[in-house]
Amino acid sequence: QVQLVESGGGLVQAGGSLRLSCAASGRTASTYAMGWFRQAPGKEREFVAAISWTGGTTDYVDSVKGRFTISRDNFKNTVALQMHVLKPEDTAVYYCAAGPNMVTIRRTPASWGQGTQVTVSS
């Protein structure tokens, strides 16, 4: 089991930037694919981005391509989501997730963090 703790959320104006971070712990943390999901009020949780355990493969939802970048540091067991050109529609609770591979991380993550709020004002 991988334990995940997010940090870095907050309030930012449209067009601004935020960096989310997720610290992972557990025996398999460094070998799992990692990702980010978000859930806006009244909406279902949606996939945002994922990165393979080597860091060599990334995947993004179309709405954030070119604005968000996912990265990881396997020495520190952390994964980050750098967000630029934020829009009000990016407002959501952002969740860190972990899974055995790039297929399962997107469909059925094995572990979830507690979430961090990102609010983008217009």
N, C-alpha and C positions, 0 to 999 in steps of 0.2 A: 504494500500500500504506500502510495506517495502522498505526503502531506504538502499542502500549498498555502502560502500566505501572500496576498497581494498588498501593494502599497502604491502611492503616487497619484491617486485620484484627486479631484478638486473641481473648482469653478474656473472657467476660462472664457474669454470672449471669442466670438466667432472669428476664425482666421488665425487663432492662436495655436499653441502647441502644449502638449503634456506628454510625460513619459511615465508609463506604468511599469512596475517591476513585480516579479513573483519569485519568492524563494521556495525552493523545493527541498524536501528531505525524505529520506527513506532509501531502502536498499537499491531500488531500481531507478531512482530519480534521474541519474545522468544518462540512462539508456532509453528513456521514454521520449516519445514525441511530446511536444508541449504546444499549448495553444491558448487562444483568448476567445471568449464568447462575450456577448452582451445581451442585456434584456432591458428594453425600454418599457415605461409604464403602459400596461394594457396590451403588451405584445409578447410573443413567444421569444424565448432565448434563441439567439442566432449566432452562428459561427462567424468569427471575424478573421482570424489568422492562425496558422500553425507552422511549426518548424520541426524538422526531423531531429533525431537525437545527435546526429553528426553536425547539424546546422547547414548541411548542404542543400536541403530542399525546403522551400517555403511555399505556402499556399495562402491566398487572401480571398475574401469575398470581394466581388467586383466593386462595391460601393466605397471601398477604402484603398483600392489599388492606386499607387502613386502618392498616397498621403500617409499611410501607416507603414512602419517597418518593424518586423519581429526579429529578435536576435536572442542568442543564448550564450551563457558562459558556463561550460560544464565543469570548470574548476571550482566555481563558486556555487554551482547548482542554481543558477538564476536564469530567468527569461524576462525579456523586456519588450514592451510595445511602445515604440516612439510614434506619436501621433502629431501630424502637422495639418495645417489648413482645416482646423476643426470646424464643424458645422453644427447648428442646433440639433439636427437629426442624429448626431453622434451621441447625444445625451442618453445615458443608460447606466446601469450597473454592469461593470465589466468583471468577468470571472476568468481566472486562470484555470487551465485544465491540463490533464496529463493522460496519455494513453500509450499502449504498446507500439503503435505505428501510425503512419499518416492517414490510414483509412479509418481506424477506430477512433482516433482523436477527433475526427470531424463528426462521426456518427454517434458514438457512445463512449465518451471519455470515462476512464476508470476512476479518476479523482477530480475533485473540484475544490477551488478556494472559496473563501467566504464572500468575495466580491468587494469591489471598490467603486464608489460613485464618481461618475464623470458628468459634469453639467456644463453645457456650452450655451452661453447667453448670446442673443442676437443683437 
